[in-house]
Amino acid sequence: MAKFEIYKSKGGKFHFRLKSSNGQTTLTSQGYAAKPSAKNGIESAKKNMNRDGGTELFEGKGGKHYFRIKSTNGQTVASSQGYASARGAVNGLSAVQKSAGDAEVVDTTV
């Protein structure tokens, strides 16, 4: 089963990541100054990943393909890992959309 993990970076910001059932990180958030904001970010990702205009596929540097989840104001909430092909990114997004809705939230900062 997939799970969201809240963690704190070396820079002191709170982040979340979505890990698939095999333990692979499939999605990583921006940094937040406070833990409640990271928790709100998880809820925003869940809500917006299935909304029309809530996701965006793009090609990054080095030819890797990614998807990102965007809030209603257009701000990026979370981004995927890099995929070798656009098809891989589409499949990754589909897997995240299927698994994230009921994913457990684990706080690793306590």
Secondary structure, DSSP 8 states (H G I E B T S, - for coil): --EEEEEE-TTS-EEEEEE-TTS-EEEEE--BSSHHHHHHHHHHHHHHTTSTTSEEEEE-GGG-EEEEEE-TTS-EEEEE--BSSHHHHHHHHHHHHHHSTT-EEEETT-
